[in-house]
Amino acid sequence: MLHITRFVLFVAVQVFILKKLDITFVNPQLYIMFILMLPVQLNPGWLLLSGFILGMTVDVFYNTQGLCAFATVFLAYFRIFYLRTTLSKDQLDTIRQPDIASTDVQWFLIYATVCSFVHHFVLFFAEVFTFTEILQTLLRIATSTVASVMLIMLTHFMFFRVRSRE
């Protein structure tokens, strides 16, 4: 039930607030935090299906014909690889979800930044589907990644439990 609530809230914020922002070259994508915060032990098939459903839901509101679904499924697949390469076997077995309480601020910041960059890279290059505007696309990727990571970190600190390390 918690994950359904998160799904609805992240999509609602994305569609009804962030979509309305009209800032040149900046398209923050907070909805990807849903994928980032899913349990580490979640079956990869369910993770990919969750990414597809999330992406298609956003696509319906953005009228983007599957671009968000493509980028979000790619992100879900990348997340599996990223977690397996950056966390030890013990951490993979004991961490419930990849968050600051389970890891630390530095790890989570890098995780959110890399995953956000991958998502934006796939999304924006699939959207333009050309390299003729490569500098504009790279600028959109960079600024949107920074904006998304700032929103993800702010959301995490505001709504998720963060324990202090001693």
ABEGO torsion letter per residue (X at the ends): XAAAAAAAAAAAAAAAAAAABBBBGBBBBAAAAAAAABBAABBAAAAAAAAAAAAAAAAAAAGAGGAAAAAAAAAAAAAAAAAAAABBAAAAAABABBBAAABBAAAAAAAAAAAAAAAAAAAAAAAAGBAAAAAAAAAAAAAAAAAAAAAAAAAAAAABBBBBBX
